[in-house]
Amino acid sequence: MAYFSLAGFQIGSPVTVTATAYDACIHCCSKNDGITKSGTKAVAKQTIAVDPNLIPLGTKVFIEGLGIYIAEDTGSAIKGNRIDIFMETHQQAINFGSKNLRIYILEEKTPRI
């Protein structure tokens, strides 16, 4: 079981989302370079695709059962309360399927002076 420290973050209210998965293959992305909408290279256990109208790119998100991810990508089917979690392989993305998960938007706490 993995444990995650949320020290240094203000935790927002939970939001239930439909989560699917993708990888950097042509079948999932219509391209295979792994470059996200934010210009970064997608990384497993870090990158998620979001609707930027709901979760701005660059936002850190805690996904129950999975840990902290960064909203780095978008997708044509990712609208509203839907996220897509980046996986290393196409088979992992297929095996993940579709799940309802709770997420929390994280905001870094500013130190008091």
C-alpha positions as MATLAB code, in Angstrom:
seq = 'MAYFSLAGFQIGSPVTVTATAYDACIHCCSKNDGITKSGTKAVAKQTIAVDPNLIPLGTKVFIEGLGIYIAEDTGSAIKGNRIDIFMETHQQAINFGSKNLRIYILEEKTPRI';
ca = [
       0.000    0.000    0.000;
       1.345    3.427   -0.931;
       1.190    6.404    1.380;
       1.282   10.007    0.229;
       2.151   13.123    2.165;
      -0.159   16.034    1.509;
       1.812   18.320    3.808;
       2.215   21.744    2.285;
      -1.069   21.566    0.386;
      -4.522   22.936    1.008;
      -6.957   20.201    0.012;
     -10.111   21.124   -1.888;
     -13.488   19.415   -1.635;
     -13.773   15.965   -3.213;
     -15.010   15.721   -6.783;
     -16.198   12.428   -8.281;
     -14.884   11.915  -11.798;
     -15.050    9.238  -14.437;
     -11.451    8.136  -14.976;
     -10.105    6.366  -18.035;
      -6.514    5.762  -19.102;
      -4.329    6.380  -22.138;
      -0.751    6.010  -23.298;
       1.410    7.658  -25.954;
       0.334    5.350  -28.783;
      -1.404    6.316  -31.999;
      -4.576    4.488  -30.892;
      -4.984    6.548  -27.721;
      -3.731    9.945  -28.873;
      -3.753   10.079  -32.680;
      -0.004   10.680  -32.301;
       2.850    8.910  -30.551;
       5.294   11.537  -29.344;
       4.003   11.691  -25.758;
       3.994   15.500  -25.729;
       1.125   16.926  -23.677;
      -1.002   20.014  -24.259;
       1.152   21.856  -21.693;
       4.292   20.994  -23.697;
       5.707   18.470  -21.233;
       6.456   14.813  -21.940;
       3.724   12.603  -20.443;
       4.915   10.545  -17.473;
       3.209    7.507  -15.953;
       2.078    8.042  -12.331;
       2.242   11.814  -12.887;
       0.309   13.011  -15.957;
      -3.456   13.316  -16.283;
      -5.589   14.808  -19.031;
      -8.358   17.121  -17.836;
     -10.963   19.582  -19.017;
      -9.013   22.839  -18.478;
     -12.302   24.690  -17.927;
     -12.725   22.617  -14.757;
      -9.113   21.890  -13.759;
      -6.508   24.317  -15.109;
      -3.352   22.861  -16.670;
      -0.551   22.710  -14.108;
      -2.919   21.949  -11.220;
      -1.887   19.210   -8.796;
      -4.619   16.692   -8.050;
      -4.804   13.936   -5.431;
      -6.557   10.850   -6.824;
      -7.833    8.516   -4.105;
      -5.984    5.226   -4.247;
      -3.412    6.483   -6.754;
      -1.666    9.570   -5.383;
      -0.717   13.004   -6.631;
      -0.909   13.764  -10.356;
      -0.465   16.907  -12.450;
      -3.000   18.182  -14.985;
      -0.701   18.361  -18.004;
      -2.851   17.248  -20.909;
      -6.285   17.546  -22.513;
      -8.250   15.307  -24.820;
     -11.182   15.684  -27.172;
     -13.324   13.313  -25.051;
     -12.183   14.764  -21.719;
     -14.966   17.177  -20.814;
     -16.465   18.092  -17.450;
     -15.907   15.642  -14.598;
     -13.756   13.303  -16.603;
     -10.008   12.621  -16.422;
      -7.642   10.431  -18.416;
      -4.672    8.940  -16.547;
      -1.430    8.414  -18.484;
      -0.060    4.849  -18.383;
       3.233    3.382  -19.630;
       1.664    0.931  -22.078;
      -1.469    0.530  -24.169;
      -2.283   -2.739  -22.380;
      -2.176   -0.984  -18.986;
      -4.547    1.675  -20.317;
      -6.958   -0.975  -21.594;
      -6.774   -2.927  -18.329;
      -7.559    0.217  -16.321;
     -10.901    0.553  -18.078;
     -13.285    3.181  -16.718;
     -13.790    3.913  -13.018;
     -15.515    6.464  -10.857;
     -12.866    7.972   -8.574;
     -12.712   10.812   -6.095;
     -10.159   13.533   -6.665;
      -9.097   16.552   -4.648;
      -7.641   19.727   -6.119;
      -4.448   20.666   -4.280;
      -3.219   24.188   -3.731;
       0.226   24.776   -2.370;
       0.130   26.556    0.962;
       2.049   29.785    1.069;
       4.431   30.015    4.014;
       3.606   32.579    6.673;
       6.206   35.261    7.122;
];
